[in-house]
Amino acid sequence: MFKPSSKTKEPENGEKAYEYAVFLLSLKLRTIGEVLTKMSERGYSQAVIEKTIDQLKQQRYLDDNRYAEIYLENLKAYRNFGFYGIKKKLMEKKLPLALVEKLLAENLSIKDEQKIAERLLKREGFEVKAKSTDEEVHYRTYDEESDKEKNKLSNRLRARGFRSEVISRLLF
């Protein structure tokens, strides 16, 4: 097994670069951008890094599409972020913007985001009641007499990255 140490900095050694990249991936799943950054910080030349990343992609050890799908599903299931919060988290993983936008457009609907917002509000002790009118479902999560409470919840949801449409469906 590869043990990283400060003595192994050989910028042109492709074998050591590959071993280091596999070591990084053995610790946790990473994106291409994260591996590229780690290897650059380690001192490997750009040519060696590109060759190593191509090799890892061919062997299917690196796949940004699959990583993004898994990460998005985990964020939706276990975290309480809205569209913009999730987009920020995906961008922090050094995923390409085009991939992130396509993934969110296909896999994060307004209804999905609304369920996440409801889960967040319930977790924080707010009551979420459905009141049906014609085709749309509106939710009451605050004392209807209190604009202050409504604004507080709206700001809380906005800070977590929820879209205005979701906030207005829940609060107004």
Backbone hydrogen bonds in HBPLUS format (Angstrom, degrees):
<---DONOR---> <-ACCEPTOR-->    atom                        ^
c    i                          cat <-CA-CA->   ^        H-A-AA   ^      H-
h    n   atom  resd res      DA  || num        DHA   H-A  angle D-A-AA Bond
n    s   type  num  typ     dist DA aas  dist angle  dist       angle   num
A0008-THR N   A0005-SER O   3.22 MM   3  5.78 170.6  2.23 118.6 121.3     1
A0010-GLU N   A0008-THR O   2.91 MM   2  5.92 107.4  2.45 117.9 101.6     2
A0013-ASN N   A0010-GLU O   3.05 MM   3  5.46 169.1  2.06 122.6 126.2     3
A0045-SER N   A0011-PRO O   3.02 MM  34  5.04 175.6  2.03 126.4 125.3     4
A0017-ALA N   A0013-ASN O   3.06 MM   4  6.27 153.0  2.14 145.4 153.8     5
A0018-TYR N   A0014-GLY O   2.92 MM   4  6.08 157.3  1.97 144.2 149.7     6
A0019-GLU N   A0015-GLU O   2.98 MM   4  6.24 163.3  2.01 149.0 153.6     7
A0020-TYR N   A0016-LYS O   2.88 MM   4  6.05 154.6  1.95 146.2 153.1     8
A0021-ALA N   A0017-ALA O   2.93 MM   4  6.18 158.4  1.97 149.2 155.0     9
A0022-VAL N   A0018-TYR O   2.93 MM   4  6.19 161.8  1.96 155.2 159.9    10
A0023-PHE N   A0019-GLU O   2.90 MM   4  6.07 150.7  1.99 141.3 150.2    11
A0024-LEU N   A0020-TYR O   2.90 MM   4  6.24 157.0  1.95 149.7 155.3    12
A0025-LEU N   A0021-ALA O   3.00 MM   4  6.30 157.5  2.05 147.7 153.6    13
A0026-SER N   A0022-VAL O   2.84 MM   4  6.05 130.9  2.08 140.7 154.5    14
A0026-SER N   A0023-PHE O   3.08 MM   3  5.02 130.1  2.34  93.3 107.3    15
A0027-LEU N   A0024-LEU O   3.21 MM   3  5.42 140.8  2.37  99.7 110.2    16
A0035-VAL N   A0031-THR O   3.09 MM   4  6.37 162.9  2.12 152.5 156.4    17
A0036-LEU N   A0032-ILE O   2.88 MM   4  6.05 163.0  1.91 153.7 159.1    18
A0037-THR N   A0033-GLY O   2.98 MM   4  6.12 159.0  2.03 143.9 149.2    19
A0038-LYS N   A0034-GLU O   2.97 MM   4  6.18 167.8  1.99 151.0 154.3    20
A0039-MET N   A0035-VAL O   2.92 MM   4  6.07 163.2  1.94 153.2 157.9    21
A0040-SER N   A0036-LEU O   2.95 MM   4  6.08 152.0  2.03 145.0 153.0    22
A0041-GLU N   A0037-THR O   2.90 MM   4  6.14 161.4  1.94 153.5 158.4    23
A0042-ARG N   A0038-LYS O   3.03 MM   4  6.20 136.2  2.23 136.1 148.1    24
A0044-TYR N   A0039-MET O   3.27 MM   5  5.93 165.6  2.29 158.8 154.8    25
A0043-GLY N   A0040-SER O   3.00 MM   3  5.20 148.2  2.10 102.0 111.9    26
A0049-ILE N   A0045-SER O   2.98 MM   4  6.24 160.4  2.02 154.1 160.2    27
A0050-GLU N   A0046-GLN O   2.93 MM   4  6.12 165.8  1.95 152.5 155.8    28
A0051-LYS N   A0047-ALA O   3.03 MM   4  6.19 160.9  2.06 146.1 151.5    29
A0052-THR N   A0048-VAL O   2.92 MM   4  6.07 160.0  1.96 148.6 154.3    30
A0053-ILE N   A0049-ILE O   2.85 MM   4  6.07 163.5  1.88 155.5 160.1    31
A0054-ASP N   A0050-GLU O   2.92 MM   4  6.09 159.8  1.96 148.5 154.1    32
A0055-GLN N   A0051-LYS O   3.01 MM   4  6.21 155.4  2.07 144.7 151.5    33
A0056-LEU N   A0052-THR O   2.92 MM   4  6.20 157.6  1.97 150.7 156.8    34
A0057-LYS N   A0053-ILE O   2.89 MM   4  6.09 149.4  1.98 147.6 156.1    35
A0058-GLN N   A0054-ASP O   2.97 MM   4  6.20 156.4  2.03 147.7 153.6    36
A0059-GLN N   A0055-GLN O   3.05 MM   4  6.29 148.2  2.16 143.3 152.0    37
A0061-TYR N   A0056-LEU O   2.85 MM   5  5.18 155.5  1.91 162.7 160.3    38
A0062-LEU N   A0056-LEU O   3.38 MM   6  5.68 148.8  2.49 115.3 114.2    39
A0060-ARG N   A0057-LYS O   3.03 MM   3  4.82 153.3  2.11  98.4 106.2    40
A0067-TYR N   A0063-ASP O   2.99 MM   4  6.18 166.0  2.00 156.9 161.6    41
A0068-ALA N   A0064-ASP O   2.86 MM   4  5.93 165.1  1.88 149.9 153.6    42
A0069-GLU N   A0065-ASN O   3.05 MM   4  6.30 157.5  2.10 148.9 154.8    43
A0070-ILE N   A0066-ARG O   3.03 MM   4  6.25 169.1  2.04 156.0 158.2    44
A0071-TYR N   A0067-TYR O   2.89 MM   4  6.04 167.1  1.90 156.0 160.2    45
A0072-LEU N   A0068-ALA O   2.88 MM   4  5.95 159.2  1.92 147.0 152.7    46
A0073-GLU N   A0069-GLU O   3.04 MM   4  6.25 164.4  2.07 149.8 153.8    47
A0074-ASN N   A0070-ILE O   3.02 MM   4  6.27 156.2  2.08 149.2 155.9    48
A0075-LEU N   A0071-TYR O   2.93 MM   4  6.18 156.3  1.99 148.4 155.0    49
A0076-LYS N   A0072-LEU O   2.90 MM   4  6.13 161.6  1.93 155.3 160.1    50
A0077-ALA N   A0073-GLU O   2.98 MM   4  6.08 153.7  2.05 144.1 151.2    51
A0078-TYR N   A0074-ASN O   2.88 MM   4  5.80 161.2  1.92 151.9 156.3    52
A0079-ARG N   A0075-LEU O   3.04 MM   4  4.93 148.9  2.14 127.2 132.8    53
A0082-GLY N   A0160-ARG O   2.96 MM  78  5.98 169.5  1.97 136.9 139.7    54
A0086-ILE N   A0082-GLY O   2.85 MM   4  6.03 161.3  1.88 161.7 166.7    55
A0087-LYS N   A0083-PHE O   2.91 MM   4  6.12 156.3  1.96 146.3 153.8    56
A0084-TYR N   A0161-GLY O   2.82 MM  77  4.42 138.6  1.99 154.1 145.7    57
A0088-LYS N   A0084-TYR O   2.98 MM   4  6.11 156.1  2.04 140.5 146.3    58
A0089-LYS N   A0085-GLY O   3.05 MM   4  6.33 157.4  2.11 143.6 149.5    59
A0090-LEU N   A0086-ILE O   2.93 MM   4  6.21 159.6  1.98 154.3 159.4    60
A0091-MET N   A0087-LYS O   2.93 MM   4  6.16 154.2  2.00 148.7 156.0    61
A0092-GLU N   A0088-LYS O   2.93 MM   4  6.17 144.9  2.06 147.2 156.7    62
A0093-LYS N   A0090-LEU O   3.15 MM   3  5.30 142.5  2.29  98.8 109.5    63
A0094-LYS N   A0091-MET O   2.97 MM   3  5.25 152.5  2.05 115.2 116.9    64
A0100-VAL N   A0096-PRO O   3.06 MM   4  6.38 160.7  2.10 155.0 160.8    65
A0101-GLU N   A0097-LEU O   2.90 MM   4  6.12 170.7  1.91 161.3 162.7    66
A0102-LYS N   A0098-ALA O   3.04 MM   4  6.12 161.4  2.08 145.8 151.2    67
A0103-LEU N   A0099-LEU O   2.91 MM   4  6.00 163.9  1.94 150.2 155.2    68
A0104-LEU N   A0100-VAL O   2.94 MM   4  6.13 164.6  1.96 154.3 158.1    69
A0105-ALA N   A0101-GLU O   2.99 MM   4  6.08 158.2  2.04 144.9 151.1    70
A0106-GLU N   A0102-LYS O   3.06 MM   4  6.23 150.7  2.15 147.3 154.5    71
A0107-ASN N   A0103-LEU O   2.87 MM   4  5.85 147.4  1.97 148.7 157.9    72
A0108-LEU N   A0104-LEU O   3.03 MM   4  5.13 136.4  2.22 141.2 139.1    73
A0113-GLU N   A0109-SER O   3.03 MM   4  6.31 164.3  2.06 150.7 154.7    74
A0114-GLN N   A0110-ILE O   2.82 MM   4  6.01 147.3  1.92 145.6 155.5    75
A0115-LYS N   A0111-LYS O   2.99 MM   4  6.24 152.2  2.06 146.3 152.5    76
A0116-ILE N   A0112-ASP O   3.12 MM   4  6.46 152.6  2.20 146.1 153.4    77
A0117-ALA N   A0113-GLU O   2.96 MM   4  6.26 157.1  2.01 147.1 153.2    78
A0118-GLU N   A0114-GLN O   2.90 MM   4  6.16 157.2  1.95 149.3 155.5    79
A0119-ARG N   A0115-LYS O   2.94 MM   4  6.16 157.3  1.99 145.0 151.2    80
A0120-LEU N   A0116-ILE O   2.94 MM   4  6.24 153.9  2.01 148.5 155.6    81
A0121-LEU N   A0117-ALA O   2.95 MM   4  6.21 165.3  1.97 153.3 156.6    82
A0122-LYS N   A0118-GLU O   2.87 MM   4  6.06 162.7  1.90 153.7 158.6    83
A0123-ARG N   A0119-ARG O   2.94 MM   4  6.05 157.6  1.99 144.4 150.9    84
A0124-GLU N   A0120-LEU O   3.07 MM   4  6.31 141.5  2.22 143.3 153.5    85
A0126-PHE N   A0121-LEU O   2.90 MM   5  5.29 162.3  1.93 154.9 148.9    86
A0125-GLY N   A0122-LYS O   3.00 MM   3  5.11 160.7  2.04 107.0 111.4    87
A0129-LYS N   A0140-ARG O   3.27 MM  11  5.40 163.0  2.30 136.7 141.6    88
A0140-ARG N   A0129-LYS O   2.99 MM  11  5.40 155.2  2.05 148.0 155.9    89
A0131-LYS N   A0138-HIS O   2.85 MM   7  5.47 158.5  1.89 168.4 169.0    90
A0138-HIS N   A0131-LYS O   3.22 MM   7  5.47 166.0  2.24 144.8 144.8    91
A0133-THR N   A0136-GLU O   3.27 MM   3  5.84 168.8  2.29 174.6 176.7    92
A0136-GLU N   A0133-THR O   3.11 MM   3  5.84 121.1  2.47 162.8 158.6    93
A0146-SER N   A0143-ASP O   2.82 MM   3  5.50 163.1  1.85 126.5 132.4    94
A0150-LYS N   A0146-SER O   3.27 MM   4  6.54 159.5  2.31 142.2 147.7    95
A0151-ASN N   A0147-ASP O   2.85 MM   4  6.07 161.6  1.89 153.3 157.5    96
A0152-LYS N   A0148-LYS O   2.97 MM   4  6.14 152.1  2.05 144.0 152.2    97
A0153-LEU N   A0149-GLU O   2.98 MM   4  6.25 163.4  2.00 153.0 156.3    98
A0154-SER N   A0150-LYS O   2.92 MM   4  6.08 158.3  1.96 147.6 154.5    99
A0155-ASN N   A0151-ASN O   2.90 MM   4  6.06 162.3  1.93 148.6 152.6   100
A0156-ARG N   A0152-LYS O   2.96 MM   4  6.16 152.3  2.04 144.2 152.5   101
A0157-LEU N   A0153-LEU O   2.93 MM   4  6.18 162.7  1.96 154.3 157.5   102
A0158-ARG N   A0154-SER O   2.93 MM   4  6.10 158.0  1.98 147.7 154.6   103
A0159-ALA N   A0155-ASN O   2.90 MM   4  6.03 152.3  1.98 144.8 151.7   104
A0160-ARG N   A0157-LEU O   3.13 MM   3  5.14 132.9  2.36  95.7 108.5   105
A0162-PHE N   A0157-LEU O   3.15 MM   5  5.64 166.2  2.17 147.1 145.5   106
A0161-GLY N   A0158-ARG O   3.01 MM   3  5.15 159.2  2.05 106.3 111.5   107
A0166-VAL N   A0163-ARG O   3.14 MM   3  5.48 123.5  2.47 105.1 117.7   108
A0167-ILE N   A0163-ARG O   3.17 MM   4  6.53 162.7  2.20 152.9 157.8   109
A0168-SER N   A0164-SER O   2.85 MM   4  6.05 163.2  1.88 154.1 158.6   110
A0169-ARG N   A0165-GLU O   3.03 MM   4  6.18 147.7  2.14 139.3 147.9   111
A0170-LEU N   A0166-VAL O   3.08 MM   4  6.30 148.8  2.18 146.9 154.7   112
A0171-LEU N   A0167-ILE O   2.92 MM   4  6.01 158.6  1.97 154.8 160.6   113
A0172-PHE N   A0168-SER O   3.02 MM   4  5.08 154.1  2.09 127.6 134.4   114
